[in-house]
Amino acid sequence: MIAQKPIRVLVAGLGNMGRSHALAYHNNPGFEIVGLVNRSIVPLPEELRSYTIHPSFDEALAELKPDLVSINTYSDSHADYAVAAMDAGADVFVEKPLATTVADAERVVAAARKHGRKLVIGYILRHHPSWVRLIEEARKLGGPYVFRMNLNQQSSGATWETHKSLMKTTSPIVDCGVHYLDVMLQITDAKPVQVRGMGVRLSGEIDADMYNYGHLQVLFDDKSVGWYEAGWGPMMSETAFFVKDVISPNGCVSIVMDQNAKSDDIDSHTKTSTIRLHSARTAADGRFAEPDELLNMAGEPGHQELCDLEQAFVLKAIRENLDLARHMLDAVRSLSVCLAADESVRTGRPVDL
């Protein structure tokens, strides 16, 4: 059997996620990094220091002619970079959110279809064994559902600086919310029909028209409802910072966090510790028929291992020509809900989808 040539990848953006994805490519023999792109020289892990950092994305794309472009830059550049890469004949991995407008997200998907390129969006929870199990157990319960989800981060130092940079273009409920709307959409097959949002600017260190605390409510056409809350900054509370509950008429499934977890620890954002299954079924005496079941998720992947799994999926999608139509549709749908919530925050009115 003839060995397949590694996929030549250009990595754009060297923040937390960009560095992690670059390490995943470096350590996977199916990939060959041909260059890194960042506007400035930044500290890198030892494994990545031998690669050249190019300041210009367009020049690096034209010069290096990669097979795959990995886009991990700020959200407002995602759509233009993705379309340029596909126009140049490359497949694309792009971190979430896919774009900052629904029109731009649809433009990226249209480019993927036009050129027959693979487009994978960085919904990292889709590659997490414990989250896959959570979705599976929730679907078994059957709807309608109540989704209760949040991820608040009491950030300081470098993490707060990163959050402030992100908020120059994207609010927390859009940046993080797309993950959890994606989870909701995977559990219910119903369509979201209305979104309500509210937000508060809790810091003078961000733009006057930005907010670092946001809360959205989404209504589905099967009467399911969901809320998602996200707040960033040194003022945020660590009380109940990680709520992941799915409730149905037949019971509920929940993630139970380690009580010692810290909200700005990136591993705590994906690790589940324990999944609690509760059945609403009662016996003849009216008491619960069975105790709650606790699923221990020991040995689950950490953040870097999760990035490794995600990029292994990218490799599989390219080499095995996977159909990514549903993947792209879900990315646009989850983004549209979060952007509608952002619109609702700014107008004070519900948004019908």
C-alpha positions in Angstrom: 0.0 0.0 0.0 1.4 3.4 -1.0 1.8 5.7 2.0 -0.4 8.9 1.7 1.4 12.2 1.6 0.9 14.4 4.7 -1.6 17.3 4.3 0.3 20.5 4.1 -1.2 23.0 6.6 -0.9 26.7 7.1 -1.9 27.8 10.7 -3.2 31.3 11.0 -3.5 32.8 14.5 -1.4 31.8 17.5 -3.6 32.5 20.5 -4.6 29.7 22.9 -6.5 27.7 20.3 -4.1 28.4 17.4 -1.2 27.1 19.4 -3.1 24.0 20.5 -4.2 23.2 17.0 -0.7 23.8 15.7 0.6 21.3 18.3 -2.0 18.8 17.1 -0.8 19.1 13.5 2.9 18.9 14.6 2.3 15.7 16.5 0.1 14.0 13.8 2.1 12.4 11.0 -0.9 13.0 8.7 -0.1 16.7 8.7 2.9 18.8 7.7 3.0 22.4 8.9 4.3 24.6 6.1 4.0 27.9 8.0 2.4 29.9 10.8 0.7 33.3 10.5 0.5 35.9 13.2 0.8 39.7 13.0 3.4 39.7 15.7 6.1 37.3 17.0 4.7 35.5 20.0 6.2 33.0 22.5 5.7 29.4 21.3 6.0 26.0 22.8 9.4 24.4 22.0 7.9 22.0 19.4 6.7 25.0 17.3 9.7 27.2 17.4 11.3 25.8 14.2 8.4 27.0 12.0 8.5 30.4 10.3 5.9 33.0 11.5 4.6 35.0 8.5 3.0 38.4 9.3 0.7 38.5 6.2 -2.0 35.8 5.7 -2.5 36.6 2.0 1.2 36.5 1.2 1.7 33.2 3.1 -1.4 31.7 1.3 -0.1 32.7 -2.1 3.5 31.7 -1.4 3.0 28.4 0.4 0.0 27.0 -1.4 -1.2 24.8 1.5 -3.6 21.9 1.2 -5.4 23.0 4.4 -5.7 26.3 6.1 -6.4 26.4 9.9 -8.0 29.7 10.9 -7.7 30.6 14.6 -7.7 34.4 14.3 -10.2 36.9 15.7 -13.7 36.3 14.6 -14.0 39.3 12.3 -11.4 37.8 9.9 -12.8 34.2 9.8 -15.1 34.6 6.8 -12.7 36.5 4.5 -9.7 34.2 5.4 -11.9 31.0 4.9 -13.2 32.1 1.5 -9.7 33.2 0.3 -8.3 29.8 1.3 -11.0 27.9 -0.6 -10.6 30.2 -3.6 -6.9 29.2 -3.5 -7.9 25.5 -3.6 -7.4 24.6 0.1 -9.7 22.9 2.6 -10.4 24.8 5.7 -10.6 24.4 9.5 -12.0 27.5 11.2 -12.4 28.1 14.9 -15.8 29.0 16.1 -17.7 31.2 15.5 -17.7 30.6 11.8 -18.3 34.4 11.2 -19.7 37.5 12.8 -22.8 37.7 10.7 -25.2 35.0 9.3 -24.6 36.4 5.8 -20.8 35.9 6.1 -21.3 32.4 7.5 -23.5 31.5 4.6 -20.9 33.0 2.2 -18.3 30.7 3.7 -20.5 27.6 3.3 -21.4 28.6 -0.3 -17.6 28.8 -1.1 -17.1 25.3 0.3 -19.9 24.0 -1.9 -18.8 25.9 -5.0 -15.2 24.6 -4.8 -16.0 21.2 -3.4 -13.7 21.9 -0.4 -14.0 20.5 3.2 -15.0 23.0 5.8 -14.8 22.0 9.5 -15.8 24.4 12.2 -14.2 24.2 15.6 -17.0 22.8 17.7 -14.7 21.0 20.0 -17.4 19.4 22.2 -18.4 17.3 19.3 -15.2 15.3 19.7 -15.5 14.9 23.5 -16.5 11.4 24.5 -18.3 12.6 27.6 -20.3 15.3 25.8 -21.2 12.7 23.1 -22.6 10.5 26.0 -24.5 13.5 27.5 -26.2 14.1 24.2 -27.0 10.4 23.7 -28.5 10.1 27.2 -30.6 13.3 26.7 -32.0 12.1 23.4 -33.1 8.9 25.1 -35.2 10.9 27.5 -37.2 12.5 24.7 -38.6 16.0 24.6 -39.8 18.6 25.1 -36.6 19.7 26.8 -35.5 22.4 29.2 -31.8 23.3 28.6 -30.0 25.1 31.4 -26.4 26.0 30.5 -23.8 28.5 31.3 -20.0 29.1 31.4 -18.9 32.1 33.4 -15.2 32.9 33.7 -13.7 34.8 36.6 -10.7 36.0 34.5 -7.7 38.1 35.4 -4.2 38.7 34.1 -3.5 37.3 30.7 -6.9 35.6 30.5 -8.7 38.8 31.0 -6.5 40.5 28.4 -7.5 37.8 25.9 -11.2 38.2 26.8 -11.0 42.0 26.3 -9.4 41.4 22.9 -12.1 39.0 21.9 -14.8 41.5 23.0 -13.5 44.1 20.5 -15.6 42.1 17.9 -17.6 39.4 19.7 -19.7 39.2 22.9 -19.3 36.2 25.3 -22.8 34.8 24.5 -21.8 34.6 20.8 -18.2 33.5 21.2 -19.0 30.7 23.7 -22.7 30.3 23.1 -22.3 28.7 19.7 -20.9 25.6 21.4 -23.9 25.1 23.7 -26.5 26.0 21.1 -24.9 23.3 19.0 -25.3 20.9 21.9 -29.0 21.9 22.2 -29.5 21.4 18.5 -28.0 18.0 18.5 -30.3 16.9 21.4 -33.6 18.2 20.0 -34.5 17.9 16.3 -36.9 20.9 16.7 -36.2 24.2 15.1 -35.4 27.3 17.2 -38.2 29.9 16.5 -37.5 32.8 18.9 -34.6 34.3 20.8 -34.4 36.8 23.7 -31.2 38.2 25.0 -30.0 40.6 27.8 -26.6 41.9 28.6 -24.7 44.2 31.0 -21.4 46.1 30.6 -19.7 45.4 33.9 -16.3 46.9 33.1 -15.0 50.3 32.0 -12.1 48.4 30.2 -14.3 47.4 27.3 -16.0 49.5 24.6 -19.1 51.4 25.5 -21.3 49.3 23.1 -20.0 45.9 24.3 -21.1 43.8 27.3 -19.1 41.2 29.2 -22.2 39.5 30.8 -24.9 38.1 28.6 -27.9 35.8 28.9 -30.0 34.3 26.1 -33.3 32.4 26.0 -34.3 30.3 23.0 -37.7 28.8 22.2 -38.1 25.8 19.9 -41.1 24.7 17.8 -41.7 21.6 19.9 -42.1 23.8 23.0 -38.6 23.1 24.2 -36.9 26.0 25.9 -33.2 26.8 26.7 -31.1 29.4 28.4 -27.4 30.1 28.2 -25.4 32.5 30.3 -21.8 33.7 29.8 -19.8 36.3 31.7 -16.1 37.2 31.6 -14.0 39.3 33.9 -12.4 39.7 37.3 -15.8 40.6 38.8 -17.6 37.4 37.9 -18.7 35.0 40.6 -17.5 31.4 40.7 -20.8 30.2 42.2 -22.5 27.9 39.8 -20.2 29.0 37.0 -20.6 25.7 35.1 -24.3 24.6 34.8 -25.1 21.9 32.2 -28.6 20.5 32.8 -31.1 18.9 30.3 -34.6 18.2 31.7 -37.4 16.3 30.1 -40.8 14.9 31.2 -39.0 11.6 31.8 -36.1 12.9 33.9 -32.9 14.8 33.5 -29.2 14.4 32.7 -26.6 16.8 34.3 -22.9 17.4 34.5 -21.6 17.5 38.0 -18.4 19.5 38.3 -15.4 18.9 40.6 -16.0 21.4 43.5 -12.4 22.5 43.2 -12.6 23.4 39.5 -11.7 27.0 38.6 -13.7 29.0 36.1 -10.7 30.3 34.1 -9.0 26.9 33.8 -9.4 26.0 30.2 -9.6 22.2 31.0 -12.6 22.8 33.2 -14.6 24.2 30.3 -14.8 20.7 28.7 -14.1 18.2 31.4 -17.3 16.7 32.8 -16.1 14.9 36.0 -19.5 13.0 36.4 -22.7 12.7 34.5 -25.8 12.3 36.7 -28.8 10.5 35.2 -32.2 10.9 37.0 -35.3 9.1 36.1 -38.7 10.7 36.9 -40.3 7.2 37.1 -42.1 6.5 40.4 -43.2 3.2 42.1 -46.6 2.3 43.4 -45.9 4.3 46.7 -45.2 7.5 44.7 -41.5 7.5 45.5 -38.8 7.3 42.9 -38.5 3.9 41.4 -34.7 4.0 41.2 -31.8 6.0 42.5 -29.9 8.5 40.3 -27.1 6.9 38.3 -23.7 8.5 38.4 -21.4 7.9 35.3 -17.8 8.5 36.2 -15.9 10.1 33.4 -12.4 9.5 34.7 -9.7 9.4 32.1 -11.4 11.8 29.7 -9.3 13.9 27.4 -7.8 17.2 28.5 -7.8 20.4 26.3 -4.8 19.4 24.2 -5.9 15.9 23.7 -9.3 17.2 22.6 -7.6 19.4 20.0 -5.7 16.4 18.8 -9.0 14.5 18.4 -10.6 17.4 16.5 -7.7 17.6 14.0 -7.8 13.8 13.6 -11.4 14.4 12.5 -10.3 17.0 10.0 -7.8 14.5 8.6 -10.5 11.8 8.3 -12.9 14.3 6.7 -10.4 15.1 4.0 -9.0 11.6 3.3 -12.3 9.8 3.5 -14.3 12.5 1.8 -16.9 12.8 4.6 -20.2 14.5 3.9 -20.1 17.7 6.0 -23.4 19.2 4.9 -25.2 18.7 8.3 -22.0 19.9 10.1 -22.0 23.2 8.1 -25.8 23.7 8.5 -25.6 23.2 12.3 -22.8 25.8 12.4 -24.9 28.4 10.6 -28.0 27.6 12.7 -26.2 27.8 16.1 -24.5 31.1 15.1 -27.8 32.6 13.9 -29.4 31.9 17.3 -26.5 33.5 19.2 -26.3 36.5 16.8 -30.1 37.0 17.2 -29.6 37.0 21.0 -26.9 39.7 20.5 -29.4 41.7 18.4 -32.0 41.3 21.2 -29.6 42.5 23.8 -29.0 45.7 21.8 -32.6 46.4 20.8 -34.4 45.2 23.9 -36.8 43.1 21.8 -37.2 39.4 21.1 -36.1 38.2 17.7 -38.2 35.7 15.6 -36.1 33.3 13.6 
